[in-house]
Amino acid sequence: MELTPQQPPRAPGPEDSFDADWPAPDAPAPDPASLAEPPPPTMRTTLRRAAFGMVAGAVLVTGAVVAVPDDDTDAAPPLPGPVARAMTATAGGSPASLTDLTALIADRQKWVGTHPSDAPAWAVLGSAYVERGRRAADPAYYSRAEQALKRSLDVRPGEKGNTAAWVGLASLANARNDFVTAKKWGETVRARQPKEWTVYPELIDAYNGLGDRKSAITAVEKFTELRAGVPALGRAAEMYRDRGWREDALATAQDAANRASTPAEKAACLTRLGELAWERGEPKEAVAQYGAALRVDKGHHPALAGRARALAALGRTDDAVRDYQAALARSPRPAYLLELGELYESLGLD
């Protein structure tokens, strides 16, 4: 099957640059007791805000979207746009943009500062820290995630229904490459709630990390059964690729890219198409797909690193160096640094 890029390729330009002005991860997590209280709301407003906080937790880790009726003028205002977008993305199992993810973290930090007994909000915050740390390749976020998730379980144990925090711990363990622990938490959730779809991506990663392909395939099949959509298509495409079913992998990955609706989701899908093109030995097609991903999300570091790899194969070494440096500025992953070092060595540079 011939692959047609989602967008026509073009030469990289200044718009492919990035803004690395991210909040510093090494800043200490806010002390809930130190956060200033907002102006005193009415009792009804307080109850509604608490209800909304619980809804937010369910959205991030279970995908349940619930609306709180708005029948009085004294109700709390809706969540800010970036936070709402992050909730919507994660409700479907899709990635949120970095800007929206950062806004979600700030929102939940503020909320738990005044509502320290909100277990779902702590679980949301912990899971958001995991994702932020994964994107930035910064383990400082993982310590903060662990603290938030444990706080959530202190408020409401997993045995009493707080499986969201257990899923968060599985995600944290996968991010740390502790696949044995990730498997333990994932299977704990599955044993109690086998229809909880959010746990299956964590089980897939854990099984793959442990080399248990059979269990990973079973988890993918269960995930796609419980949750149709772009994330499930992406997981299925990766499973087909791992099994050597390249045509099925390409068709499924293309379907996911066609259905993707948000910039972060679209960029991830187009990057997957770039990876498949690279694995087929088609660097020009890979550059086209990675470029399409970067036109959707200019800071998508997997696409930057992937395009750098393909550009180097095409002999466009200056462009490759530029993309590797941009990827490292976004996420200082050892793999990117190693590939850039190998490129420098091949060019006779230090």
N, C-alpha and C positions, 0 to 999 in steps of 0.2 A: 504494500500500500504506500503510495507516495504521500509524503507529508507536506501540507501547505501551511506556511506560517500564519499565525493568527493576525499578524500585521506585517506589511512589507518591510523588509530589512532596510536599514540605512546606515550610513557611516556614523559612528559614535561622535557626539559633540559635547559642548559644554553642559547641555541639559542632563547629561549622564553623570554629572557631578553630584555631590551629596553634602548634606549638612550633618556634621558629626556632633552637633551640640546637644548631647543627650544628658539627662540628669545623672549625676555621679552615683554609681551603685554602692560606693563604699561609705556613703553617709549612713549613720545609724538610723535604724527604723524608729519612727516616731513613738514616743512614750504616750500611750493613750491618756494617762493622767495629766499630761502636760498640754494637751490640746485644748484650746479655748472653747468654751461652750458657746453655741450660737444664741441669739436672742431667744428668750423663753417662748416656745410655741404653746398653742392651746393643747389640752389633753388629747383632743381628737386628732390634731396634726401629728402629735408625737406618736400615737398609735399607728397612724397611716404610714409614717416614715419607717417605723419598725417593721411593719408589714412589707413595705417596699424593699427594705434591706434583705429580708428573708427571700423574697422573690428573686432578687438579684443573685443570691447564692445559688438558687435552684437553676437559674438560667445558665450560669457559667459552667456548672459541673453536671447538670442533668439535661439541659436543653429544654426545660419547661418554661414557656413564656406565659406569664399570667398578668393580666391588667388589673390594677386597683381602680375601682370606680371613682370617678371624679365628680362628686355631686355637691361640693361646697366650695366656696371661694377661699376658705382658709386652709386648703390643702397645700402640702409641700409642692413646690414646682417640680416638673419632670426632670429626670436626670439630664445633664448637659449632653449635647450632641455626640461628642466623641465617646463618652461613657456608654450611651445607648447603642452606638454602633459596635462597640466592643462586645457588649452583651448580646447583640443580635448575631454577630459573627460566631461567638463561642457557643451560642445556643444551637447552632447547626453543626458544631464541630469544626468550624473553619477558623483560619488564623485571623486575628485582628491586626490592623496596621500598628506599627510601633507607636505612632502618635496617640492612637486611641487606647492602646494598651497602657501607655504611660498615664493617660488621663484616668483610666480605670483604677490603676494603682493609687493615684492620689486621692480619688474619690473614696475608695474603700479604707485608706489610711485615716482619712478624716472621719469617716463614719464609725469605725471601731474605736476611735479616740473618744467618742461620746457614747458609744454603745458597746462596751467591752464584753457583754454577754451574748452578742450576736454570733452564734457559731457559724451560720452560713456565710456571713460577711468575712469572717476570718478565713474560711475555706476558699472563698473567692480571691482574697488577697494573697493567700499562700500559693494558689495555683497560678495567679498572674505573675508573682515573683518567679516561679519556675520558668514560665514562658519567656519572661524578660531576660532571665539569666541564660536561657538556652539561645536566644537570639543574639545576645551580646557575647556569648562564650565567657561569661564572668561568673565564677562560682560564689562571689560575694552575695549574689542574689539568692543562692540556694540556702545559705544559712538563715537568711531572713524568711524564706519560704518555710523552712522547717519549723521555725519558731511560730509562725502564723498558723500552720496546720496543726501543730501540737496544742496551741491555744484553743483552736476550734474544737479539738477532741477533748480538751479539759472541760470546756463548757458543755459539750454534748458528745458523749462517746459514740464511736461507730456502731456499737451494739444497740444503741438507742436511735438509730436511724441516720447518723451522720456519715453515711458512706461517701459523701462528697469529699470529706477530708481524707478518707482512705484512698480514693482515686487520686487525690492530689499527692499523697505520699508515694503512690506507685509512679506517678509522673516524675516526681522529684528523684526517685531512685533510678529511673531510666536516664534522666538528664545527667546523673552522676555515673552512668555506666554500671550501676549496681543492679544487674539484671535479676539476680537471685532474689533480692529484696523486692524489686518491682513485681516479680512473679508472685511472691508471697501476698503482697497487698492486693494485687489484681485478682488472684484466685480467691482471696477472702471475700471480696466484693461479689464476685461471680457466684460463689456458693450461696450467698445470702440473697442476691438479687440477679438472677441469670439474665433478666431482660434489661438490665442497666447498661445501655449501649455505650456510655462514656468510658467504661472500663476496658472495652475491647481494643481500642488503639494502644492502650498501655500494655495489655497482654501481648498484642502483636509485636510491639517493640521488644518486650522482655523475652519472648520466645525466640525472635530473630537474633537477639543479642546472645542467647544461650545456644544458638545453633539448632534449635528444636523446630525444624521446618514444618513437620507434620502438625504440631500444635499451633504454629503460626497460621497455617492455611485454614485450620478449623476456626481459629479466632476471626480471620478475615471473612470467612463465609458467614459466621454468626453476625458479625458487624454489619455486613451488607444486607443481611436478612432483617435486622432490627432498624437500620437507619439508612434509607436510600438517600442519594444525593452526591454532591461533588466529593466530600471527604471519603465516602465509601468507594466511589469510582477510583479515586486516587490510590487507595489501599489495594483495590483489586488489580489495578494496572501494575503496581509494584510486585504483587504476588505473581502475576503472569510473567513479568520480566524475570523474576528469580527462578521461575520454572522453565525458562527458555522459550516461552510462548510469545515471541516478539510481535507477531501480527496482532494477537489479542491485546498485548500490552499497549501497542500503539493506538489501536482503535479505542480502547477504553480511556487512555490518557487524553486522546483528542476529544472524546465525548465530555470528559471532565472539564477540559479547557473551554469547550463551547458553552457549557452550562455555568461556568464560574461567573459570579455577579459582582464581587467586590474586588478592588485593586489587589489587596493582599492575596486573596484566593486565586485570582487570575494569574498573578506573578508566579505563585507556587506551581500552578498547573503548566504554565508555559515553560518554566524551568525544568519540570519533569520531561516535557517533550524535548527540550534541549539535551537532557541527559540520555534519553533514548537515541537521539540522533548521533550523539558522540559515541555511544556504545555500538552503533551500527557502522562506525567508521566514516561518518559524514560530517566533518568539522564545519563546512560551510553552512549546512543546514542547522547545525548546533548553534553557530554564531547568530543565525537569523532568529532562532527561537529564544535564545538568551536575550538578544537585543529587544525582541518584542516584550519579554518579561520586564526588562528595565525601562521600557517606555511606559509601562503601567505603574511600576514601582521602582524609581531610580536608585533606591538604596537597598534593593534585595540582594544581599551579599552572596547567596548561593548562585544567583545568575551572574553576578560579577566574576566570581571565581570560575564558574563554568565557561563563561565567554573567554576569560583569560587563557584557560587551558586550550580551548579550540583555536584562539588566535595564535598562540604559540605554535601549534601544530601547522598552521598555515604560513608560518614564517613572519607574522606581524608581531615581532617581539616587543617593540616599543608600546604598542597598544596593549599587549598582554601584561607587561610590567605595570602600566597604568591601572588596569583593571584589578590585578592582584593587590596593588597598594590600596585601592579603594575598598576592596573586600576586607582587607586586614584592618583598615580604619573603622569599618563597621563592626567587624567581629574578628578579633585576633585569634583565629583558630590555628592550631599547630599544623593542620593539613595545608592550609593556605600558605603559611610561612615556609613549609617544606617545599612546596611546589615552586614558590617564588625563588627560593634558594637554589633549587635545581636549575631554574631558568637562568639565573645570574651565572651559575657555574658554566652552563653551556655557552654563555656569551663571553666567558672569560672575565667576568666582573666579580668583585668581592662582595 
